[in-house]
Amino acid sequence: QDRFVRAAALLCLGRLADRAGMRAVVLAILEDDPFVVESAAVALAEGAREDDVELVRPLLSALERGAPLPAVREAILIALSRVTITPPALRVRVRHRVRGEVHGATASTRKVAIALLEGLFAEDDAPPVLLVDDVLERLADDHPEVRVVAASFLRTHLPPGMSGAVSRLMAAFRRGEQTTALLCLEALRRHDTPEALASLDAARGFGEPFASRAAELQDGFTPSSTTW
């Protein structure tokens, strides 16, 4: 078949989000024609649903083959982020494969990867320290939306007492970007150390809304962790 006709058909299937049609899209993402693969990836990003767990392995296979175009990688990550991934072994595989995209070639890839990883861990299933360190680096990313999702991840998953975290959080806070700065304050509270408490106190001198939020986070905050 003509590759352009196939690509158009795949995009239509993605917009329809028909379950039988999505199986055809999954097969197409593993083909060798990059034009068809890109169309299939976009279709999956548009058509993937929460319960489409059967799409996860083919999507990972496409990433593992080294999808050549950043737009394809981004679309695959978006599709993965739309699926509720509950099987433990599958969650581990997704985490392992997506971690490298935290330092992806484009801001969009980095942003989607960090947001996806944030939802794949929990309080009783914490991310590895090396991943947290990767995300801390992205607080200095050159794109503001990547800085936001990095701060959100750390607000949720920063290990108490992690060495070097407070200075990086305060450097991001001092940029004055409201959403990122407020998330950094919450991450400081999570750090749960005297160093974090002192930084919250310093943040009260930066005007609103930072001063009031820092004061709220200081209220009743008695650090119980030490830096390690």
TIMIMAR-425402 format. One line per 4 residues: their letters; for each residue z, x, y of N, C-alpha, C, O. Coordinates in Angstrom, 3 decimals, padded with zeros to 6 digits. Example, Ala and Ser with C-alpha at 12.3 -4.5 7.8 and 13.67 -1.06 7.14 Angstrom:
AS	007.800:013.190:-005.690:007.800:012.300:-004.500:007.800:013.200:-003.300:008.465:014.236:-003.319  007.080:012.850:-002.250:007.140:013.670:-001.060:007.870:012.900:000.030:008.039:013.409:001.138;
***
This chain:
QDRF	000.000:000.828:-001.195:000.000:000.000:000.000:000.000:000.870:001.256:000.434:002.022:001.235  -000.493:000.295:002.338:-000.492:000.980:003.615:000.942:001.217:004.085:001.755:000.293:004.092  001.253:002.457:004.479:002.629:002.809:004.855:003.118:002.017:006.064:004.306:001.716:006.180  002.190:001.682:006.964:002.593:000.920:008.145:002.937:-000.526:007.782:003.871:-001.112:008.330;
VRAA	002.175:-001.082:006.862:002.467:-002.443:006.390:003.808:-002.456:005.670:004.623:-003.357:005.871  004.031:-001.451:004.831:005.298:-001.363:004.094:006.471:-001.219:005.056:007.507:-001.858:004.876  006.310:-000.387:006.069:007.388:-000.179:007.032:007.723:-001.473:007.762:008.893:-001.804:007.954  006.687:-002.201:008.165:006.910:-003.478:008.851:007.609:-004.475:007.937:008.487:-005.219:008.374;
ALLC	007.218:-004.488:006.670:007.847:-005.397:005.704:009.317:-005.046:005.501:010.166:-005.932:005.406  009.604:-003.778:005.435:010.996:-003.358:005.264:011.853:-003.776:006.458:012.979:-004.241:006.282  011.334:-003.614:007.647:012.078:-004.004:008.837:012.346:-005.508:008.851:013.422:-005.957:009.248  011.357:-006.273:008.414:011.535:-007.727:008.337:012.618:-008.091:007.319:013.439:-008.974:007.567;
LGRL	012.614:-007.411:006.181:013.632:-007.666:005.160:015.027:-007.358:005.693:015.987:-008.069:005.394  015.129:-006.301:006.476:016.422:-005.968:007.055:016.914:-007.032:008.005:018.100:-007.359:008.013  016.023:-007.574:008.801:016.429:-008.616:009.751:016.789:-009.917:009.044:017.666:-010.658:009.490  016.101:-010.186:007.937:016.412:-011.395:007.156:017.713:-011.226:006.364:018.392:-012.209:006.063;
ADRA	018.053:-009.993:006.032:019.259:-009.675:005.253:019.300:-010.444:003.942:020.370:-010.833:003.475  018.142:-010.660:003.355:018.064:-011.331:002.058:018.513:-010.360:000.969:018.104:-009.199:000.966  019.362:-010.833:000.036:019.934:-009.928:-000.963:018.870:-009.321:-001.881:018.916:-008.127:-002.174  017.927:-010.125:-002.331:016.865:-009.581:-003.182:016.012:-008.595:-002.391:015.624:-007.548:-002.909;
GMRA	015.728:-008.925:-001.160:014.941:-008.039:-000.317:015.646:-006.729:-000.030:015.005:-005.683:000.063  016.974:-006.778:000.112:017.722:-005.559:000.388:017.660:-004.576:-000.773:017.737:-003.365:-000.565  017.521:-005.086:-001.991:017.370:-004.182:-003.138:016.077:-003.376:-003.021:016.038:-002.197:-003.372  015.019:-004.025:-002.525:013.757:-003.310:-002.308:013.902:-002.263:-001.207:013.303:-001.190:-001.273;
VVLA	014.696:-002.586:-000.206:014.929:-001.646:000.885:015.681:-000.423:000.367:015.380:000.708:000.748  016.662:-000.658:-000.507:017.430:000.443:-001.077:016.523:001.403:-001.839:016.669:002.619:-001.719  015.602:000.877:-002.609:014.668:001.720:-003.355:013.784:002.525:-002.394:013.473:003.687:-002.654  013.394:001.911:-001.308:012.488:002.571:-000.360:013.156:003.754:000.341:012.483:004.708:000.730;
ILED	014.478:003.692:000.503:015.143:004.769:001.238:015.148:006.077:000.450:015.410:007.141:001.012  014.862:006.001:-000.829:014.838:007.204:-001.669:013.434:007.758:-001.866:013.237:008.687:-002.649  012.457:007.197:-001.159:011.078:007.660:-001.300:010.853:008.963:-000.515:011.734:009.423:000.212  009.678:009.536:-000.673:009.369:010.810:-000.032:008.694:010.668:001.326:008.686:011.613:002.115;
DPFV	008.134:009.509:001.604:007.439:009.303:002.877:008.479:009.094:003.981:009.155:008.065:003.976  008.633:010.026:004.925:009.671:009.891:005.951:009.500:008.660:006.828:010.486:008.118:007.327  008.268:008.211:007.024:008.035:007.023:007.843:008.618:005.786:007.158:009.262:004.953:007.796  008.384:005.683:005.861:008.929:004.558:005.088:010.446:004.659:005.011:011.147:003.655:005.135;
VESA	010.951:005.875:004.806:012.401:006.080:004.713:013.095:005.685:006.006:014.149:005.049:005.981  012.505:006.059:007.136:013.108:005.700:008.423:013.157:004.188:008.590:014.170:003.647:009.034  012.082:003.504:008.241:012.061:002.043:008.347:013.096:001.405:007.420:013.765:000.440:007.790  013.218:001.958:006.214:014.195:001.436:005.262:015.613:001.642:005.779:016.454:000.752:005.648;
AVAL	015.888:002.806:006.365:017.226:003.082:006.892:017.582:002.123:008.020:018.699:001.609:008.076  016.634:001.886:008.913:016.881:000.938:010.006:017.111:-000.465:009.443:017.975:-001.197:009.928  016.351:-000.834:008.438:016.519:-002.150:007.820:017.901:-002.287:007.193:018.535:-003.336:007.303  018.365:-001.232:006.537:019.690:-001.265:005.943:020.776:-001.350:007.017:021.760:-002.070:006.849;
AEGA	020.603:-000.626:008.107:021.578:-000.670:009.190:021.683:-002.068:009.784:022.758:-002.493:010.205  020.562:-002.777:009.815:020.565:-004.127:010.372:021.029:-005.168:009.361:021.636:-006.173:009.730  020.739:-004.922:008.073:020.965:-005.970:007.084:022.185:-005.811:006.209:022.542:-006.745:005.491  022.850:-004.647:006.241:024.004:-004.427:005.373:025.145:-005.364:005.751:025.380:-005.643:006.927;
REDD	025.852:-005.845:004.721:026.986:-006.743:004.922:028.247:-006.150:004.310:028.196:-005.146:003.600  029.384:-006.788:004.598:030.672:-006.280:004.131:030.730:-006.135:002.614:031.315:-005.180:002.102  030.123:-007.084:001.890:030.258:-007.088:000.433:029.115:-006.367:-000.294:028.973:-006.501:-001.509  028.306:-005.608:000.441:027.164:-004.913:-000.168:027.552:-003.552:-000.739:026.946:-002.537:-000.396;
VELV	028.558:-003.532:-001.607:029.034:-002.264:-002.162:027.940:-001.575:-002.967:027.920:-000.347:-003.060  027.025:-002.359:-003.553:025.979:-001.748:-004.372:025.010:-000.905:-003.538:024.232:-000.127:-004.090  025.056:-001.054:-002.234:024.189:-000.244:-001.373:024.752:001.150:-001.119:024.022:002.050:-000.704  026.039:001.331:-001.364:026.703:002.564:-000.933:026.135:003.787:-001.639:025.821:004.776:-000.977;
RPLL	025.995:003.751:-002.949:025.508:004.931:-003.678:024.087:005.334:-003.263:023.835:006.516:-003.032  023.150:004.374:-003.165:021.815:004.779:-002.682:021.837:005.359:-001.272:021.090:006.289:-000.967  022.688:004.813:-000.419:022.790:005.353:000.935:023.317:006.783:000.910:022.815:007.651:001.625  024.331:007.023:000.081:024.850:008.382:-000.051:023.805:009.315:-000.636:023.695:010.466:-000.213;
SALE	023.036:008.831:-001.605:021.979:009.654:-002.190:020.972:010.070:-001.139:020.491:011.203:-001.141  020.653:009.154:-000.241:019.710:009.480:000.835:020.286:010.554:001.756:019.563:011.454:002.182  021.577:010.467:002.065:022.210:011.498:002.891:022.228:012.844:002.165:021.972:013.892:002.759  022.538:012.789:000.866:022.651:014.026:000.091:021.304:014.727:-000.078:021.247:015.941:-000.273;
RGAP	020.234:013.958:-000.003:018.898:014.568:-000.073:018.530:015.256:001.232:017.526:015.963:001.315  019.357:015.041:002.251:019.086:015.692:003.528:018.054:014.945:004.343:017.010:015.499:004.686  018.337:013.685:004.657:017.429:012.878:005.478:017.012:013.687:006.703:017.871:014.116:007.474  015.707:013.904:006.898:015.259:014.867:007.897:015.414:014.414:009.348:015.573:015.249:010.238;
LPAV	015.373:013.138:009.593:015.399:012.659:010.968:016.794:012.189:011.360:017.422:011.450:010.601  017.301:012.599:012.533:018.623:012.140:012.984:018.737:010.622:013.009:019.796:010.077:012.697  017.661:009.935:013.374:017.712:008.466:013.430:017.969:007.868:012.056:018.635:006.840:011.937  017.443:008.509:011.020:017.665:008.029:009.654:019.122:008.240:009.261:019.753:007.344:008.699;
REAI	019.648:009.402:009.550:021.044:009.693:009.219:021.973:008.720:009.941:022.920:008.201:009.350  021.699:008.480:011.205:022.525:007.550:011.973:022.469:006.145:011.373:023.497:005.482:011.234  021.263:005.695:011.020:021.112:004.356:010.444:021.867:004.227:009.122:022.473:003.193:008.844  021.825:005.294:008.304:022.553:005.278:007.036:024.055:005.162:007.292:024.744:004.396:006.618;
LIAL	024.556:005.912:008.254:025.976:005.863:008.575:026.383:004.489:009.101:027.458:003.988:008.769  025.535:003.887:009.913:025.823:002.538:010.425:025.900:001.548:009.266:026.799:000.708:009.214  024.948:001.654:008.337:024.965:000.761:007.172:026.248:000.945:006.365:026.869:-000.034:005.953  026.642:002.190:006.142:027.884:002.451:005.410:029.095:001.869:006.125:030.016:001.361:005.485;
SRVT	029.093:001.943:007.445:030.239:001.449:008.206:030.375:-000.064:008.135:031.451:-000.601:008.400  029.306:-000.754:007.782:029.337:-002.217:007.710:029.837:-002.734:006.360:030.149:-003.917:006.216  029.911:-001.848:005.384:030.317:-002.255:004.041:031.810:-001.976:003.848:032.305:-000.916:004.231  032.511:-002.924:003.259:033.913:-002.713:002.904:033.966:-001.949:001.592:033.622:-002.486:000.538;
ITPP	034.395:-000.703:001.657:034.372:000.186:000.491:035.794:000.284:-000.060:036.631:000.998:000.492  036.062:-000.433:-001.146:037.404:-000.464:-001.712:037.587:000.384:-002.973:038.683:000.911:-003.165  036.581:000.550:-003.850:036.803:001.377:-005.049:037.240:002.789:-004.655:036.521:003.464:-003.917  038.402:003.253:-005.131:038.927:004.555:-004.691:037.956:005.718:-004.871:037.793:006.537:-003.967;
ALRV	037.313:005.793:-006.031:036.405:006.919:-006.266:035.234:006.903:-005.285:034.786:007.951:-004.823  034.749:005.711:-004.976:033.625:005.591:-004.039:034.070:005.958:-002.630:033.328:006.611:-001.896  035.262:005.547:-002.248:035.793:005.914:-000.930:035.885:007.429:-000.794:035.535:007.985:000.247  036.358:008.100:-001.850:036.471:009.555:-001.810:035.098:010.195:-001.638:034.943:011.144:-000.869;
RVRH	034.119:009.682:-002.344:032.765:010.249:-002.241:032.191:010.051:-000.840:031.566:010.956:-000.286  032.407:008.862:-000.267:031.903:008.608:001.089:032.590:009.539:002.085:031.931:010.142:002.932  033.909:009.654:001.983:034.635:010.553:002.885:034.083:011.974:002.815:033.834:012.613:003.837  033.900:012.447:001.594:033.432:013.827:001.395:032.054:014.025:002.015:031.801:015.042:002.661;
RVRG	031.169:013.062:001.822:029.794:013.220:002.303:029.679:013.039:003.804:028.870:013.702:004.454  030.482:012.147:004.355:030.357:011.830:005.780:031.060:012.867:006.648:030.720:013.026:007.820  032.024:013.564:006.092:032.810:014.504:006.892:031.938:015.492:007.662:032.211:015.778:008.828  030.900:016.012:007.026:030.036:016.979:007.694:029.319:016.419:008.903:028.913:017.170:009.789;
EVHG	029.157:015.093:008.948:028.450:014.476:010.061:029.304:014.422:011.330:028.796:014.106:012.405  030.605:014.731:011.209:031.459:014.817:012.401:030.912:015.864:013.360:031.119:015.765:014.570  030.222:016.858:012.836:029.583:017.886:013.665:028.060:017.727:013.617:027.323:018.711:013.688  027.602:016.489:013.497:026.178:016.212:013.380:025.368:016.655:014.587:025.914:016.991:015.638;
ATAS	024.056:016.647:014.412:023.163:017.185:015.441:023.084:016.305:016.682:022.779:016.803:017.766  023.349:015.015:016.549:023.248:014.118:017.703:024.587:013.456:017.968:025.415:013.314:017.068  024.789:013.054:019.209:026.025:012.368:019.588:026.178:011.056:018.827:027.285:010.691:018.431  025.077:010.354:018.624:025.148:009.072:017.909:025.646:009.268:016.482:026.468:008.493:015.991;
TRKV	025.144:010.305:015.819:025.586:010.600:014.451:027.070:010.941:014.425:027.810:010.436:013.581  027.505:011.791:015.342:028.921:012.177:015.398:029.804:010.962:015.661:030.850:010.798:015.033  029.386:010.132:016.572:030.162:008.947:016.930:030.331:008.011:015.738:031.446:007.591:015.430  029.233:007.685:015.070:029.299:006.751:013.946:030.105:007.353:012.795:030.865:006.641:012.138;
AIAL	029.947:008.656:012.544:030.670:009.304:011.448:032.176:009.235:011.669:032.922:008.905:010.747  032.627:009.542:012.875:034.063:009.530:013.153:034.618:008.113:013.053:035.691:007.901:012.489  033.887:007.145:013.599:034.343:005.754:013.520:034.408:005.282:012.070:035.340:004.575:011.688  033.424:005.668:011.266:033.419:005.297:009.852:034.612:005.919:009.132:035.299:005.240:008.369;
LEGL	034.860:007.193:009.369:035.960:007.876:008.701:037.319:007.315:009.116:038.246:007.282:008.307  037.442:006.881:010.345:038.720:006.305:010.779:039.128:005.131:009.892:040.304:004.967:009.568  038.137:004.308:009.498:038.431:003.144:008.682:038.585:003.430:007.203:038.943:002.535:006.437  038.320:004.662:006.783:038.375:005.001:005.352:039.702:005.625:004.925:039.884:005.978:003.760;
FAED	040.641:005.761:005.889:041.960:006.300:005.575:043.026:005.311:006.034:042.759:004.409:006.827  044.236:005.500:005.518:045.342:004.607:005.853:046.625:005.427:005.936:046.625:006.618:005.624  047.728:004.787:006.360:049.003:005.488:006.478:049.429:006.116:005.158:049.971:007.221:005.130  049.179:005.397:004.061:049.573:005.926:002.756:048.450:006.691:002.057:048.540:007.000:000.869;
DAPP	047.406:006.987:002.800:046.244:007.701:002.251:045.625:008.503:003.393:044.506:008.232:003.829  046.374:009.490:003.862:046.032:010.186:005.101:044.837:011.118:004.933:044.581:011.610:003.834  044.105:011.362:006.021:042.979:012.307:005.959:043.475:013.741:005.807:044.595:014.052:006.212  042.653:014.621:005.228:043.043:016.033:005.117:043.138:016.673:006.496:042.448:016.274:007.435;
VLLV	043.991:017.655:006.594:044.229:018.320:007.881:042.952:018.937:008.431:042.733:018.919:009.643  042.110:019.481:007.570:040.871:020.091:008.050:039.957:019.065:008.712:039.271:019.389:009.682  039.936:017.842:008.207:039.151:016.787:008.853:039.758:016.442:010.213:039.032:016.285:011.195  041.075:016.324:010.273:041.727:016.034:011.556:041.394:017.124:012.572:041.149:016.836:013.743;
DDVL	041.387:018.363:012.122:041.054:019.467:013.024:039.614:019.357:013.512:039.331:019.643:014.675  038.703:018.946:012.632:037.313:018.716:013.043:037.243:017.666:014.148:036.514:017.826:015.127  038.010:016.593:013.978:037.990:015.516:014.975:038.630:015.988:016.281:038.160:015.635:017.362  039.692:016.777:016.190:040.290:017.340:017.409:039.256:018.121:018.217:039.255:018.054:019.446;
ERLA	038.390:018.850:017.549:037.325:019.586:018.249:036.431:018.642:019.036:035.941:019.003:020.106  036.212:017.445:018.523:035.306:016.512:019.158:035.908:015.868:020.411:035.210:015.161:021.137  037.198:016.107:020.667:037.768:015.686:021.952:037.093:016.410:023.112:037.113:015.929:024.245  036.496:017.562:022.829:035.774:018.332:023.855:034.265:018.158:023.719:033.497:018.942:024.277;
DDHP	033.836:017.137:022.981:032.408:016.893:022.792:031.729:016.680:024.145:032.374:016.278:025.114  030.435:016.951:024.203:029.716:016.797:025.468:029.295:015.355:025.742:028.684:015.079:026.774  029.615:014.426:024.827:029.255:013.030:025.021:030.517:012.168:025.098:031.366:012.256:024.211  030.661:011.336:026.138:031.904:010.568:026.315:032.217:009.586:025.191:033.388:009.355:024.888;
EVRV	031.186:008.998:024.561:031.462:008.044:023.494:032.010:008.735:022.246:032.789:008.146:021.497  031.607:009.972:022.027:032.176:010.741:020.910:033.638:011.061:021.206:034.481:011.006:020.311  033.939:011.394:022.457:035.334:011.661:022.831:036.208:010.426:022.616:037.360:010.546:022.198  035.675:009.259:022.894:036.447:008.021:022.704:036.786:007.810:021.234:037.946:007.571:020.899;
VAAS	035.784:007.896:020.344:036.061:007.631:018.924:036.949:008.724:018.328:037.740:008.452:017.424  036.827:009.957:018.827:037.711:011.026:018.356:039.155:010.716:018.724:040.054:010.870:017.897  039.380:010.282:019.958:040.738:009.938:020.394:041.278:008.745:019.614:042.465:008.698:019.292  040.417:007.789:019.312:040.843:006.628:018.517:041.278:007.058:017.121:042.313:006.612:016.624;
FLRT	040.494:007.920:016.492:040.837:008.443:015.167:042.210:009.117:015.209:043.034:008.897:014.321  042.458:009.929:016.224:043.707:010.678:016.314:044.882:009.755:016.635:045.996:009.983:016.164  044.643:008.738:017.418:045.695:007.743:017.684:046.165:007.099:016.378:047.324:006.705:016.249  045.238:006.998:015.402:045.546:006.337:014.129:046.004:007.312:013.053:046.850:006.964:012.228;
HLPP	045.456:008.538:013.046:045.637:009.410:011.883:046.218:010.801:012.180:046.356:011.598:011.252  046.557:011.116:013.417:047.081:012.459:013.700:048.388:012.690:012.946:049.314:011.888:013.073  048.488:013.777:012.156:049.740:014.058:011.459:050.825:014.481:012.456:050.547:015.304:013.329  052.035:013.955:012.360:053.120:014.390:013.247:053.309:015.897:013.182:053.353:016.489:012.104;
GMSG	053.420:016.505:014.358:053.725:017.928:014.438:052.562:018.879:014.273:052.771:020.092:014.268  051.340:018.381:014.136:050.215:019.268:013.865:050.024:020.285:014.994:049.908:019.915:016.162  049.992:021.548:014.634:049.879:022.627:015.615:048.561:022.550:016.384:047.502:022.298:015.809  048.649:022.772:017.692:047.467:022.798:018.544:046.990:021.448:019.018:046.100:021.374:019.865;
AVSR	047.558:020.376:018.494:047.062:019.044:018.843:047.417:018.653:020.273:046.590:018.072:020.975  048.629:018.961:020.710:049.079:018.496:022.032:048.219:019.087:023.140:047.824:018.369:024.059  047.926:020.365:023.071:047.123:020.985:024.133:045.726:020.384:024.186:045.179:020.192:025.272  045.143:020.087:023.037:043.806:019.491:023.014:043.840:018.058:023.530:042.940:017.629:024.252;
LMAA	044.873:017.328:023.160:044.999:015.960:023.659:045.175:015.945:025.179:044.592:015.106:025.865  045.967:016.860:025.695:046.172:016.883:027.140:044.920:017.345:027.881:044.653:016.882:028.990  044.157:018.247:027.284:042.899:018.657:027.917:041.953:017.466:028.018:041.290:017.280:029.039  041.891:016.658:026.957:041.050:015.457:026.990:041.616:014.438:027.966:040.860:013.784:028.683;
FRRG	042.925:014.296:028.004:043.567:013.351:028.932:043.222:013.700:030.382:042.950:012.808:031.186  043.231:014.973:030.713:043.017:015.395:032.108:041.592:015.155:032.587:041.322:015.279:033.782  040.684:014.818:031.696:039.339:014.442:032.152:039.389:013.161:032.980:038.514:012.924:033.813  040.406:012.338:032.753:040.560:011.113:033.525:039.688:009.960:033.074:039.551:008.973:033.797;
EQTT	039.089:010.063:031.885:038.285:008.964:031.337:039.245:007.947:030.739:039.924:008.232:029.753  039.301:006.761:031.334:040.417:005.853:031.081:040.652:005.548:029.604:041.770:005.707:029.114  039.614:005.111:028.887:039.809:004.726:027.489:040.272:005.908:026.653:041.236:005.803:025.894  039.583:007.030:026.796:039.953:008.223:026.036:041.357:008.690:026.397:042.141:009.039:025.514;
ALLC	041.677:008.699:027.678:042.986:009.180:028.127:044.120:008.323:027.572:045.145:008.852:027.143  043.943:007.020:027.579:044.991:006.135:027.059:045.172:006.314:025.552:046.294:006.275:025.048  044.076:006.508:024.845:044.167:006.768:023.407:044.872:008.099:023.143:045.635:008.220:022.185  044.620:009.084:023.981:045.288:010.382:023.833:046.796:010.252:024.033:047.571:010.920:023.349;
LEAL	047.214:009.404:024.959:048.647:009.182:025.150:049.278:008.597:023.886:050.374:008.994:023.490  048.582:007.659:023.262:049.112:007.068:022.026:049.143:008.099:020.901:050.046:008.086:020.064  048.153:008.991:020.885:048.159:010.054:019.885:049.319:011.021:020.115:049.887:011.550:019.159  049.672:011.255:021.389:050.834:012.093:021.688:052.111:011.476:021.132:052.961:012.174:020.579;
RRHD	052.232:010.182:021.281:053.412:009.506:020.710:053.444:009.667:019.202:054.512:009.849:018.618  052.298:009.603:018.578:052.219:009.762:017.129:052.586:011.192:016.709:053.105:011.403:015.613  052.320:012.155:017.569:052.637:013.548:017.263:054.140:013.735:017.046:054.555:014.568:016.240  054.953:012.959:017.765:056.375:012.822:017.466:057.150:014.130:017.573:057.994:014.430:016.729;
TPEA	056.858:014.910:018.618:057.554:016.189:018.817:058.076:016.279:020.253:057.595:015.554:021.124  059.053:017.155:020.516:059.490:017.373:021.900:058.341:017.786:022.820:058.310:017.401:023.989  057.411:018.558:022.300:056.240:018.971:023.089:055.416:017.756:023.517:054.945:017.683:024.652  055.251:016.811:022.601:054.513:015.583:022.926:055.273:014.750:023.945:054.665:014.176:024.849;
LASL	056.585:014.676:023.814:057.406:013.930:024.771:057.285:014.524:026.171:057.162:013.791:027.153  057.322:015.848:026.261:057.169:016.500:027.561:055.800:016.224:028.166:055.676:016.072:029.382  054.778:016.157:027.328:053.428:015.872:027.822:053.323:014.435:028.321:052.656:014.173:029.322  053.968:013.517:027.640:054.004:012.127:028.119:054.699:012.063:029.478:054.273:011.321:030.362;
DAAR	055.759:012.836:029.640:056.455:012.864:030.919:055.533:013.388:032.015:055.521:012.860:033.127  054.759:014.429:031.698:053.816:014.978:032.678:052.729:013.971:033.025:052.269:013.918:034.165  052.319:013.173:032.043:051.252:012.186:032.267:051.673:011.095:033.247:050.820:010.422:033.824  052.967:010.914:033.439:053.439:009.892:034.379:053.095:010.240:035.823:053.200:009.389:036.706;
GFGE	052.689:011.466:036.068:052.309:011.861:037.419:050.827:011.721:037.718:050.356:012.192:038.753  050.084:011.077:036.821:048.630:010.984:036.987:048.168:009.635:037.520:046.968:009.358:037.490  049.057:008.794:037.999:048.640:007.516:038.563:048.390:006.475:037.495:048.495:006.747:036.299  048.053:005.269:037.949:047.841:004.152:037.022:046.411:004.141:036.483:045.494:004.614:037.155;
PFAS	046.211:003.598:035.261:047.208:002.970:034.378:047.966:003.956:033.497:048.723:003.548:032.616  047.765:005.258:033.732:048.330:006.258:032.844:049.852:006.361:032.966:050.551:006.521:031.966  050.360:006.268:034.202:051.793:006.423:034.419:052.587:005.346:033.680:053.568:005.647:033.000  052.160:004.095:033.817:052.914:003.010:033.181:052.806:003.071:031.663:053.776:002.785:030.961;
RAAE	051.639:003.441:031.152:051.494:003.519:029.695:052.317:004.678:029.145:052.932:004.549:028.087  052.339:005.801:029.844:053.155:006.926:029.399:054.630:006.544:029.397:055.373:006.917:028.488  055.051:005.802:030.416:056.446:005.360:030.475:056.779:004.436:029.304:057.854:004.545:028.714  055.870:003.536:028.972:056.088:002.631:027.832:056.234:003.418:026.536:057.092:003.118:025.705;
LQDG	055.389:004.422:026.376:055.423:005.204:025.141:056.670:006.094:025.072:057.140:006.423:023.982  057.200:006.479:026.230:058.419:007.282:026.257:059.662:006.448:025.939:060.657:006.972:025.439  059.597:005.170:026.227:060.762:004.307:026.034:061.203:004.312:024.561:060.445:003.911:023.677  062.396:004.755:024.320:062.924:004.790:022.965:062.352:005.894:022.100:062.607:005.927:020.896;
FTPS	061.587:006.795:022.684:060.945:007.866:021.914:061.920:009.035:021.749:062.175:009.785:022.692  062.448:009.171:020.556:063.287:010.310:020.212:062.565:011.100:019.141:062.592:010.721:017.970  061.919:012.194:019.520:061.098:012.946:018.548:061.892:013.335:017.304:063.049:013.748:017.378  061.227:013.189:016.162:061.878:013.529:014.898:061.084:014.564:014.106:061.436:014.891:012.972;
STTW	059.993:015.086:014.719:059.163:016.069:014.018:059.166:017.388:014.782:059.431:017.428:015.983  058.868:018.451:014.071:058.700:019.760:014.695:057.272:020.232:014.463:056.622:019.826:013.499  056.792:021.087:015.349:055.422:021.597:015.227:055.331:022.548:014.027:056.203:023.389:013.809  054.262:022.387:013.267:054.077:023.239:012.090:052.723:023.929:012.153:052.376:024.692:011.251;
***
